[in-house]
Amino acid sequence: MLWETIQKGVGDFLNRFIGRPPEGFSETWPLQEIIRAESIHFLFSVALGWLVFSLILTIFLSRRHRWSDRYIFRFSLVFGLCASFTMHIFIDGFTNLA
């Protein structure tokens, strides 16, 4: 019973996230809407990714016991990219911004 409920919940989420467009969906978008949607995706994703990258880099560089600079940069970069990707998914799936 629990497994069926989980499968139904995940299935409903995926259908809403990936599924068919709504009834009023139009294939033609005005240029202003396309620019607005892409700008929101890009700017929010870059801003969050840069913020996470900068915070992790600052925290690790301010510690007494330091890692190698090469590993700190890579670690910060990976987490910044993950945050940027996650923000893109949240904008697509859970907001009306795009």
C-alpha positions as CSV (number, residue, x, y, z in Angstrom):
1,M,0.0,0.0,0.0
2,L,2.8,2.4,0.9
3,W,4.8,1.5,-2.2
4,E,1.8,2.2,-4.4
5,T,1.2,5.6,-2.8
6,I,4.8,6.5,-3.3
7,Q,4.7,5.4,-7.0
8,K,1.5,7.4,-7.5
9,G,3.0,10.5,-5.9
10,V,6.2,10.3,-7.9
11,G,4.2,9.6,-11.1
12,D,2.0,12.6,-10.5
13,F,5.0,14.8,-9.9
14,L,6.7,13.7,-13.1
15,N,3.6,14.2,-15.1
16,R,3.2,17.7,-13.8
17,F,6.9,18.4,-14.3
18,I,7.5,16.8,-17.7
19,G,4.0,16.0,-18.9
20,R,1.7,17.6,-21.5
21,P,1.5,21.4,-21.8
22,P,-1.7,23.1,-20.4
23,E,-4.8,23.6,-22.5
24,G,-4.0,27.3,-23.3
25,F,-0.5,26.5,-24.4
26,S,0.6,28.2,-27.6
27,E,3.5,27.1,-29.7
28,T,4.3,30.7,-30.7
29,W,5.9,32.9,-28.0
30,P,6.6,36.6,-28.4
31,L,10.2,37.5,-28.5
32,Q,9.9,39.5,-25.3
33,E,8.6,36.5,-23.4
34,I,11.4,34.3,-24.7
35,I,14.0,36.9,-23.7
36,R,12.4,37.3,-20.2
37,A,12.3,33.6,-19.6
38,E,15.8,32.9,-20.7
39,S,17.2,35.9,-18.8
40,I,15.5,34.7,-15.6
41,H,16.9,31.2,-16.0
42,F,20.4,32.5,-16.7
43,L,20.6,35.3,-14.1
44,F,19.1,33.4,-11.2
45,S,21.2,30.3,-12.0
46,V,24.4,32.3,-12.3
47,A,23.7,34.4,-9.2
48,L,23.1,31.4,-7.0
49,G,26.0,29.4,-8.5
50,W,28.4,32.3,-8.0
51,L,27.1,32.9,-4.4
52,V,27.7,29.3,-3.4
53,F,31.0,29.2,-5.1
54,S,32.2,32.4,-3.4
55,L,30.9,31.4,0.0
56,I,32.6,28.0,0.0
57,L,35.8,29.4,-1.4
58,T,35.8,32.1,1.3
59,I,35.0,29.7,4.1
60,F,37.8,27.3,3.1
61,L,40.4,30.0,2.5
62,S,39.8,31.5,5.9
63,R,40.4,28.3,7.9
64,R,43.6,27.7,9.8
65,H,44.2,24.3,8.3
66,R,44.3,24.8,4.6
67,W,43.7,22.4,1.8
68,S,45.6,22.7,-1.4
69,D,44.4,25.7,-3.4
70,R,43.6,23.4,-6.4
71,Y,41.2,21.3,-4.3
72,I,39.5,24.2,-2.8
73,F,38.7,25.7,-6.2
74,R,37.4,22.4,-7.6
75,F,35.3,21.7,-4.5
76,S,33.8,25.2,-4.6
77,L,33.2,24.9,-8.4
78,V,31.4,21.6,-8.1
79,F,29.0,22.9,-5.4
80,G,28.4,26.1,-7.3
81,L,27.5,24.2,-10.5
82,C,25.2,21.9,-8.5
83,A,23.5,24.9,-7.0
84,S,23.1,26.6,-10.4
85,F,21.6,23.4,-11.9
86,T,19.2,23.0,-8.9
87,M,18.0,26.6,-9.3
88,H,17.3,26.0,-13.0
89,I,15.2,22.9,-12.1
90,F,13.3,24.8,-9.4
91,I,12.6,27.7,-11.8
92,D,11.3,25.3,-14.4
93,G,9.3,23.0,-12.2
94,F,7.9,25.1,-9.3
95,T,7.5,28.7,-10.5
96,N,5.7,30.6,-13.1
97,L,8.8,32.7,-14.0
98,A,9.7,30.6,-17.0
